Amino acid sequence: MSASLRPHFSSAGLLQGARAAFPALPGFIMFAMAFGTAAAQKGLSLGETFGLSAFVYAGASQMVALEIWQQVWTPATILSIVTVTAVVNARMILLGATLQPWLKDEPLARTALNLFLLTEAGWIIGTRYHSGGGRDIGILLGSGIFLWLVWLASTLTGFFAGALVPEPSRFGLDLVMPIFFGAMLVPLWKGARPALPWLVAGLVSLLVHALVPGYFFILAGALAGVAAGMVLE
């Protein structure tokens, strides 16, 4: 196998990955600022807000956690937040699994860092690059580090000044991330048959969302898409 086709890591890839993440910045910034503002209004301290963004690093589960956040903690409250976070983020198990062929020969520490920093935006950037024949793992890590730093900075900005935009949806800013994901998925189109799992995942997600409260529709849609892909193969 040519060296260029084998997974490898380079500092140039780090920079290229950071540049590739620029289209995701508007959505990341607005979502993180909205979380920072909501956390401040909920009464979280600056340290608690920063810690949630730094270590949980998942916008949807962070927002859900705020809804059940308590000033006085009990074992039941802790269990509830842990369970909600695990369920909402369960989709990351499947995203991470798709990266296994790319990361399997990487040092354990760098693989752990890549998976910790994994987001949907970073996954799409890496998957699009990999599907085009690229194998530099620095692309994945570079985009992940850059987006994480932007997330933290924007969280702090939102904590202090995010109240200036209390309702991003009024300005259509909540559509930035879906539009970004849609644009990034276009190059992954391989025809109608390979896209059937996407359709199955979407339909199942909508059905479960209509019938079951909470965020189980995310996991249900992902598993349905995987199952459909296995059947087609």
GUROVO-564789 format. One record per residue: residue number from 1; residue in three letters; y, x, z of N, C-alpha, C in turn. Coordinates in steps of 0.1 Angstrom, whole numbers, plus 5000, padded with zeros to 4 digits. Example, Ala and Ser with C-alpha at 12.3 -4.5 7.8 and 13.67 -1.06 7.14 Angstrom:
BEGIN
KOLRO  pos  code   n.Y   n.X   n.Z  ca.Y  ca.X  ca.Z   c.Y   c.X   c.Z
KOLRO    1   Ala  4943  5132  5078  4955  5123  5078  4967  5132  5078
KOLRO    2   Ser  4978  5128  5071  4989  5137  5071  5000  5129  5079
# end
This chain:
BEGIN
KOLRO  pos  code   n.Y   n.X   n.Z  ca.Y  ca.X  ca.Z   c.Y   c.X   c.Z
KOLRO    1   Met  4988  5008  5000  5000  5000  5000  5012  5009  5000
KOLRO    2   Ser  5022  5005  4992  5035  5013  4991  5041  5012  5005
KOLRO    3   Ala  5048  5024  5008  5055  5025  5021  5066  5014  5022
KOLRO    4   Ser  5072  5010  5011  5082  5000  5012  5077  4986  5015
KOLRO    5   Leu  5063  4984  5013  5057  4971  5015  5051  4970  5029
KOLRO    6   Arg  5051  4982  5036  5045  4981  5050  5057  4978  5060
KOLRO    7   Pro  5053  4971  5070  5064  4968  5080  5069  4982  5086
KOLRO    8   His  5082  4983  5087  5089  4995  5092  5102  4991  5099
KOLRO    9   Phe  5108  5000  5106  5120  4997  5113  5131  5008  5110
KOLRO   10   Ser  5143  5004  5108  5154  5013  5105  5167  5008  5111
KOLRO   11   Ser  5176  5018  5113  5189  5014  5118  5197  5007  5108
KOLRO   12   Ala  5195  5011  5095  5202  5004  5084  5198  4989  5084
KOLRO   13   Gly  5185  4986  5087  5181  4972  5088  5188  4964  5099
KOLRO   14   Leu  5191  4971  5110  5198  4965  5121  5212  4960  5116
KOLRO   15   Leu  5219  4968  5109  5232  4965  5104  5231  4954  5094
KOLRO   16   Gln  5221  4955  5085  5219  4944  5075  5216  4931  5081
KOLRO   17   Gly  5208  4931  5092  5204  4919  5099  5216  4912  5105
KOLRO   18   Ala  5225  4921  5111  5237  4916  5117  5246  4909  5107
KOLRO   19   Arg  5247  4915  5095  5256  4910  5085  5250  4896  5080
KOLRO   20   Ala  5236  4896  5079  5230  4884  5074  5232  4872  5083
KOLRO   21   Ala  5235  4875  5096  5237  4864  5106  5251  4857  5105
KOLRO   22   Phe  5260  4863  5098  5274  4858  5098  5274  4843  5094
KOLRO   23   Pro  5266  4838  5084  5268  4823  5081  5264  4814  5093
KOLRO   24   Ala  5257  4819  5103  5253  4811  5114  5264  4811  5125
KOLRO   25   Leu  5274  4819  5124  5283  4821  5135  5291  4808  5139
KOLRO   26   Pro  5296  4800  5129  5303  4788  5133  5295  4779  5142
KOLRO   27   Gly  5283  4776  5138  5275  4768  5146  5272  4774  5160
KOLRO   28   Phe  5268  4786  5160  5265  4793  5173  5277  4793  5182
KOLRO   29   Ile  5289  4796  5177  5301  4797  5185  5305  4783  5191
KOLRO   30   Met  5304  4772  5183  5308  4759  5187  5298  4754  5198
KOLRO   31   Phe  5285  4756  5195  5274  4751  5204  5276  4759  5218
KOLRO   32   Ala  5278  4772  5217  5279  4780  5230  5291  4776  5237
KOLRO   33   Met  5302  4774  5230  5315  4770  5237  5313  4756  5243
KOLRO   34   Ala  5306  4747  5236  5304  4733  5242  5295  4734  5254
KOLRO   35   Phe  5285  4743  5254  5277  4745  5266  5285  4751  5278
KOLRO   36   Gly  5294  4761  5275  5302  4767  5285  5311  4756  5291
KOLRO   37   Thr  5317  4748  5283  5326  4737  5288  5318  4727  5297
KOLRO   38   Ala  5307  4723  5292  5299  4713  5300  5294  4719  5313
KOLRO   39   Ala  5290  4732  5313  5286  4738  5325  5297  4739  5335
KOLRO   40   Ala  5309  4742  5331  5321  4743  5340  5324  4729  5346
KOLRO   41   Gln  5323  4719  5337  5325  4705  5342  5314  4700  5352
KOLRO   42   Lys  5302  4706  5350  5291  4702  5359  5292  4709  5372
KOLRO   43   Gly  5301  4719  5373  5303  4726  5386  5295  4739  5387
KOLRO   44   Leu  5289  4744  5376  5282  4757  5376  5292  4768  5378
KOLRO   45   Ser  5288  4779  5384  5297  4790  5385  5297  4798  5372
KOLRO   46   Leu  5306  4808  5371  5306  4816  5359  5293  4824  5358
KOLRO   47   Gly  5288  4829  5370  5275  4836  5370  5263  4828  5365
KOLRO   48   Glu  5263  4815  5370  5252  4806  5367  5252  4803  5352
KOLRO   49   Thr  5264  4800  5347  5266  4797  5333  5262  4809  5324
KOLRO   50   Phe  5267  4821  5327  5263  4833  5320  5248  4835  5320
KOLRO   51   Gly  5242  4834  5332  5228  4836  5334  5219  4827  5325
KOLRO   52   Leu  5223  4814  5325  5216  4804  5316  5216  4809  5302
KOLRO   53   Ser  5228  4812  5297  5229  4816  5283  5222  4830  5280
KOLRO   54   Ala  5223  4839  5290  5217  4852  5288  5202  4852  5288
KOLRO   55   Phe  5196  4844  5297  5181  4845  5299  5173  4833  5294
KOLRO   56   Val  5179  4821  5294  5172  4810  5287  5175  4811  5272
KOLRO   57   Tyr  5188  4813  5269  5192  4815  5255  5186  4805  5245
KOLRO   58   Ala  5188  4792  5248  5183  4781  5240  5192  4769  5242
KOLRO   59   Gly  5201  4767  5232  5211  4757  5234  5206  4743  5238
KOLRO   60   Ala  5196  4738  5231  5191  4724  5234  5186  4723  5249
KOLRO   61   Ser  5177  4733  5253  5172  4732  5266  5183  4735  5277
KOLRO   62   Gln  5193  4743  5273  5204  4746  5283  5211  4733  5285
KOLRO   63   Met  5214  4725  5274  5221  4713  5276  5213  4703  5284
KOLRO   64   Val  5200  4702  5281  5192  4692  5288  5191  4696  5303
KOLRO   65   Ala  5190  4709  5306  5190  4714  5320  5202  4710  5327
KOLRO   66   Leu  5213  4710  5321  5226  4705  5328  5225  4691  5333
KOLRO   67   Glu  5217  4683  5325  5216  4669  5329  5209  4667  5342
KOLRO   68   Ile  5200  4676  5346  5192  4675  5358  5196  4686  5368
KOLRO   69   Trp  5207  4693  5365  5211  4703  5374  5215  4698  5388
KOLRO   70   Gln  5211  4704  5398  5215  4700  5412  5221  4711  5420
KOLRO   71   Gln  5230  4708  5428  5236  4718  5437  5227  4722  5448
KOLRO   72   Val  5218  4713  5452  5208  4716  5462  5194  4715  5456
KOLRO   73   Trp  5187  4726  5455  5175  4727  5448  5163  4723  5456
KOLRO   74   Thr  5154  4716  5450  5141  4712  5456  5130  4717  5447
KOLRO   75   Pro  5118  4718  5452  5106  4722  5443  5105  4712  5431
KOLRO   76   Ala  5108  4699  5433  5107  4689  5422  5117  4692  5411
KOLRO   77   Thr  5129  4695  5416  5140  4698  5406  5137  4710  5398
KOLRO   78   Ile  5132  4721  5405  5128  4733  5398  5117  4730  5388
KOLRO   79   Leu  5107  4723  5392  5096  4720  5383  5101  4712  5371
KOLRO   80   Ser  5110  4702  5373  5115  4694  5362  5123  4703  5352
KOLRO   81   Ile  5131  4712  5356  5139  4720  5347  5129  4730  5340
KOLRO   82   Val  5120  4735  5347  5110  4744  5340  5102  4737  5329
KOLRO   83   Thr  5098  4725  5333  5090  4717  5323  5098  4713  5311
KOLRO   84   Val  5110  4708  5313  5119  4705  5302  5122  4716  5293
KOLRO   85   Thr  5125  4728  5299  5128  4740  5291  5115  4744  5283
KOLRO   86   Ala  5104  4743  5289  5091  4747  5282  5088  4737  5271
KOLRO   87   Val  5090  4724  5273  5088  4715  5262  5097  4716  5250
KOLRO   88   Val  5110  4717  5254  5120  4718  5243  5118  4731  5235
KOLRO   89   Asn  5114  4742  5242  5113  4755  5235  5099  4757  5230
KOLRO   90   Ala  5090  4748  5231  5076  4750  5227  5076  4753  5212
KOLRO   91   Arg  5086  4749  5204  5086  4752  5190  5086  4767  5188
KOLRO   92   Met  5091  4774  5197  5092  4789  5195  5078  4795  5195
KOLRO   93   Ile  5068  4789  5201  5055  4794  5200  5050  4795  5186
KOLRO   94   Leu  5053  4784  5178  5049  4784  5164  5057  4793  5156
KOLRO   95   Leu  5070  4794  5159  5079  4803  5151  5074  4818  5153
KOLRO   96   Gly  5071  4821  5166  5067  4834  5169  5053  4837  5163
KOLRO   97   Ala  5044  4827  5162  5031  4830  5156  5032  4833  5141
KOLRO   98   Thr  5042  4828  5134  5044  4831  5120  5048  4845  5118
KOLRO   99   Leu  5054  4851  5128  5058  4865  5127  5048  4876  5130
KOLRO  100   Gln  5036  4871  5135  5026  4880  5140  5021  4890  5129
KOLRO  101   Pro  5019  4886  5116  5015  4896  5106  5026  4907  5104
KOLRO  102   Trp  5039  4904  5107  5050  4913  5105  5051  4922  5117
KOLRO  103   Leu  5049  4917  5129  5051  4925  5141  5039  4931  5147
KOLRO  104   Lys  5027  4928  5142  5015  4932  5149  5014  4947  5152
KOLRO  105   Asp  5020  4955  5144  5019  4970  5146  5031  4976  5152
KOLRO  106   Glu  5040  4967  5156  5053  4972  5163  5050  4976  5178
KOLRO  107   Pro  5058  4985  5183  5057  4988  5198  5058  4975  5206
KOLRO  108   Leu  5051  4975  5217  5051  4962  5225  5065  4959  5230
KOLRO  109   Ala  5073  4969  5234  5086  4966  5240  5095  4960  5229
KOLRO  110   Arg  5095  4966  5216  5103  4961  5206  5099  4947  5201
KOLRO  111   Thr  5086  4944  5201  5081  4931  5198  5086  4921  5208
KOLRO  112   Ala  5085  4924  5221  5089  4915  5232  5104  4912  5230
KOLRO  113   Leu  5112  4923  5227  5127  4920  5225  5129  4911  5213
KOLRO  114   Asn  5122  4913  5202  5124  4905  5190  5120  4890  5194
KOLRO  115   Leu  5110  4888  5201  5106  4874  5204  5115  4868  5214
KOLRO  116   Phe  5120  4876  5224  5130  4870  5233  5143  4866  5226
KOLRO  117   Leu  5147  4873  5216  5159  4870  5209  5158  4860  5197
KOLRO  118   Leu  5145  4856  5195  5142  4847  5184  5149  4833  5185
KOLRO  119   Thr  5156  4830  5175  5162  4816  5173  5158  4811  5160
KOLRO  120   Glu  5161  4798  5158  5158  4792  5145  5166  4800  5134
KOLRO  121   Ala  5179  4803  5137  5187  4809  5126  5181  4823  5123
KOLRO  122   Gly  5178  4831  5134  5172  4844  5132  5158  4843  5125
KOLRO  123   Trp  5151  4833  5128  5137  4832  5122  5139  4829  5107
KOLRO  124   Ile  5148  4820  5103  5151  4817  5089  5156  4829  5082
KOLRO  125   Ile  5165  4837  5088  5169  4849  5081  5158  4859  5079
KOLRO  126   Gly  5150  4861  5089  5138  4870  5088  5128  4865  5078
KOLRO  127   Thr  5125  4852  5079  5115  4847  5070  5119  4847  5055
KOLRO  128   Arg  5132  4844  5053  5137  4845  5039  5136  4859  5034
KOLRO  129   Tyr  5140  4868  5042  5140  4883  5038  5125  4887  5036
KOLRO  130   His  5116  4883  5045  5102  4887  5043  5096  4881  5031
KOLRO  131   Ser  5099  4868  5028  5093  4861  5017  5098  4867  5004
KOLRO  132   Gly  5109  4874  5004  5114  4881  4992  5109  4895  4991
KOLRO  133   Gly  5099  4899  4999  5093  4912  4998  5098  4922  5008
KOLRO  134   Gly  5108  4919  5016  5114  4929  5026  5105  4931  5037
KOLRO  135   Arg  5104  4943  5043  5095  4945  5054  5102  4953  5066
KOLRO  136   Asp  5115  4955  5065  5122  4962  5075  5124  4953  5087
KOLRO  137   Ile  5118  4956  5098  5118  4947  5110  5132  4948  5117
KOLRO  138   Gly  5140  4958  5113  5154  4959  5118  5162  4947  5114
KOLRO  139   Ile  5159  4941  5103  5166  4928  5099  5165  4918  5110
KOLRO  140   Leu  5153  4916  5114  5150  4905  5125  5157  4909  5138
KOLRO  141   Leu  5156  4921  5142  5162  4925  5155  5177  4926  5154
KOLRO  142   Gly  5182  4930  5143  5197  4931  5141  5203  4918  5142
KOLRO  143   Ser  5197  4908  5135  5203  4895  5135  5202  4889  5149
KOLRO  144   Gly  5190  4891  5156  5188  4886  5169  5198  4891  5180
KOLRO  145   Ile  5200  4904  5180  5209  4910  5189  5224  4905  5187
KOLRO  146   Phe  5228  4905  5174  5241  4901  5171  5244  4886  5175
KOLRO  147   Leu  5234  4877  5172  5236  4863  5175  5236  4862  5191
KOLRO  148   Trp  5228  4869  5198  5228  4868  5212  5241  4872  5219
KOLRO  149   Leu  5247  4883  5214  5260  4888  5219  5271  4877  5216
KOLRO  150   Val  5270  4872  5204  5280  4861  5200  5278  4849  5209
KOLRO  151   Trp  5266  4846  5212  5263  4834  5221  5269  4836  5235
KOLRO  152   Leu  5267  4848  5240  5272  4851  5253  5287  4851  5254
KOLRO  153   Ala  5294  4857  5244  5308  4858  5243  5314  4844  5242
KOLRO  154   Ser  5307  4836  5234  5312  4822  5231  5310  4813  5243
KOLRO  155   Thr  5299  4815  5251  5297  4808  5263  5308  4810  5273
KOLRO  156   Leu  5312  4823  5274  5323  4826  5284  5336  4820  5279
KOLRO  157   Thr  5338  4821  5266  5351  4815  5261  5351  4800  5263
KOLRO  158   Gly  5340  4793  5261  5339  4779  5264  5341  4776  5278
KOLRO  159   Phe  5336  4784  5287  5337  4782  5301  5352  4781  5306
KOLRO  160   Phe  5360  4790  5300  5374  4791  5303  5383  4782  5295
KOLRO  161   Ala  5379  4781  5282  5389  4774  5273  5382  4764  5264
KOLRO  162   Gly  5369  4761  5265  5363  4752  5256  5367  4737  5257
KOLRO  163   Ala  5374  4734  5268  5379  4720  5270  5389  4717  5259
KOLRO  164   Leu  5394  4727  5252  5403  4724  5241  5397  4716  5229
KOLRO  165   Val  5383  4718  5229  5375  4710  5219  5364  4703  5226
KOLRO  166   Pro  5368  4692  5233  5358  4685  5241  5347  4678  5233
KOLRO  167   Glu  5350  4674  5221  5341  4666  5213  5340  4672  5199
KOLRO  168   Pro  5332  4683  5197  5331  4689  5184  5327  4680  5173
KOLRO  169   Ser  5319  4669  5176  5315  4660  5166  5326  4652  5159
KOLRO  170   Arg  5337  4651  5166  5349  4644  5160  5354  4652  5148
KOLRO  171   Phe  5352  4665  5148  5357  4673  5137  5346  4677  5127
KOLRO  172   Gly  5334  4671  5129  5323  4675  5121  5317  4688  5123
KOLRO  173   Leu  5321  4695  5134  5316  4708  5137  5301  4709  5141
KOLRO  174   Asp  5296  4697  5145  5282  4696  5149  5272  4697  5137
KOLRO  175   Leu  5278  4696  5124  5270  4696  5112  5269  4710  5106
KOLRO  176   Val  5276  4720  5112  5275  4733  5107  5261  4739  5107
KOLRO  177   Met  5254  4738  5118  5241  4744  5119  5231  4737  5110
KOLRO  178   Pro  5230  4724  5109  5221  4718  5100  5224  4722  5085
KOLRO  179   Ile  5237  4723  5082  5240  4727  5068  5236  4741  5066
KOLRO  180   Phe  5238  4750  5075  5233  4764  5074  5218  4764  5072
KOLRO  181   Phe  5211  4757  5080  5196  4757  5079  5192  4752  5065
KOLRO  182   Gly  5198  4741  5061  5195  4736  5048  5197  4746  5036
KOLRO  183   Ala  5209  4753  5037  5212  4763  5027  5202  4775  5027
KOLRO  184   Met  5198  4779  5039  5189  4790  5040  5175  4787  5036
KOLRO  185   Leu  5171  4774  5037  5158  4770  5033  5156  4769  5018
KOLRO  186   Val  5167  4767  5010  5166  4765  4996  5158  4777  4989
KOLRO  187   Pro  5160  4790  4992  5153  4800  4986  5138  4800  4990
KOLRO  188   Leu  5134  4793  5000  5120  4793  5004  5112  4782  4997
KOLRO  189   Trp  5119  4774  4988  5113  4763  4981  5103  4769  4971
KOLRO  190   Lys  5090  4765  4972  5080  4770  4963  5073  4759  4955
KOLRO  191   Gly  5079  4747  4955  5074  4736  4947  5071  4724  4957
KOLRO  192   Ala  5067  4713  4951  5065  4701  4958  5053  4702  4968
KOLRO  193   Arg  5042  4707  4963  5030  4708  4972  5032  4716  4984
KOLRO  194   Pro  5037  4728  4983  5039  4736  4996  5050  4730  5005
KOLRO  195   Ala  5058  4721  5000  5068  4714  5008  5063  4702  5015
KOLRO  196   Leu  5051  4698  5012  5045  4686  5019  5045  4687  5034
KOLRO  197   Pro  5041  4699  5040  5041  4700  5054  5056  4698  5060
KOLRO  198   Trp  5066  4702  5052  5080  4699  5057  5082  4684  5058
KOLRO  199   Leu  5077  4677  5048  5079  4662  5048  5071  4656  5059
KOLRO  200   Val  5059  4660  5061  5051  4654  5072  5058  4657  5086
KOLRO  201   Ala  5062  4670  5088  5069  4673  5100  5081  4664  5103
KOLRO  202   Gly  5089  4662  5092  5101  4654  5094  5098  4640  5097
KOLRO  203   Leu  5088  4634  5090  5084  4620  5093  5079  4618  5107
KOLRO  204   Val  5070  4627  5111  5064  4626  5124  5075  4627  5135
KOLRO  205   Ser  5084  4637  5133  5095  4639  5142  5104  4626  5144
KOLRO  206   Leu  5107  4620  5132  5115  4608  5133  5107  4596  5140
KOLRO  207   Leu  5094  4595  5137  5086  4585  5143  5086  4587  5159
KOLRO  208   Val  5082  4599  5163  5081  4602  5177  5095  4600  5184
KOLRO  209   His  5105  4604  5177  5119  4603  5183  5122  4588  5186
KOLRO  210   Ala  5118  4580  5177  5120  4565  5178  5112  4559  5189
KOLRO  211   Leu  5100  4564  5192  5091  4558  5201  5090  4564  5215
KOLRO  212   Val  5093  4577  5216  5091  4585  5228  5105  4591  5232
KOLRO  213   Pro  5109  4588  5244  5122  4594  5249  5120  4609  5251
KOLRO  214   Gly  5131  4616  5251  5131  4631  5253  5130  4639  5241
KOLRO  215   Tyr  5125  4651  5242  5124  4661  5231  5110  4663  5226
KOLRO  216   Phe  5101  4654  5229  5087  4657  5224  5086  4656  5209
KOLRO  217   Phe  5096  4650  5203  5096  4649  5188  5096  4662  5181
KOLRO  218   Ile  5102  4672  5188  5103  4686  5182  5089  4692  5181
KOLRO  219   Leu  5082  4691  5192  5068  4697  5193  5059  4689  5184
KOLRO  220   Ala  5060  4676  5184  5051  4667  5176  5053  4670  5161
KOLRO  221   Gly  5066  4671  5157  5068  4674  5143  5063  4687  5139
KOLRO  222   Ala  5065  4697  5147  5060  4711  5144  5045  4711  5143
KOLRO  223   Leu  5038  4705  5152  5024  4705  5152  5018  4697  5140
KOLRO  224   Ala  5025  4686  5136  5021  4679  5125  5023  4687  5112
KOLRO  225   Gly  5034  4694  5111  5036  4702  5099  5026  4713  5098
KOLRO  226   Val  5022  4719  5109  5012  4730  5109  4998  4724  5105
KOLRO  227   Ala  4995  4712  5110  4982  4706  5107  4982  4702  5092
KOLRO  228   Ala  4993  4697  5087  4994  4694  5073  4992  4706  5064
KOLRO  229   Gly  4998  4717  5068  4996  4729  5061  4982  4734  5061
KOLRO  230   Met  4975  4733  5072  4961  4737  5073  4952  4729  5064
KOLRO  231   Val  4955  4715  5063  4947  4707  5055  4949  4710  5040
KOLRO  232   Leu  4962  4713  5036  4964  4716  5022  4958  4730  5018
KOLRO  233   Glu  4957  4739  5028  4951  4752  5025  4936  4750  5024
# end
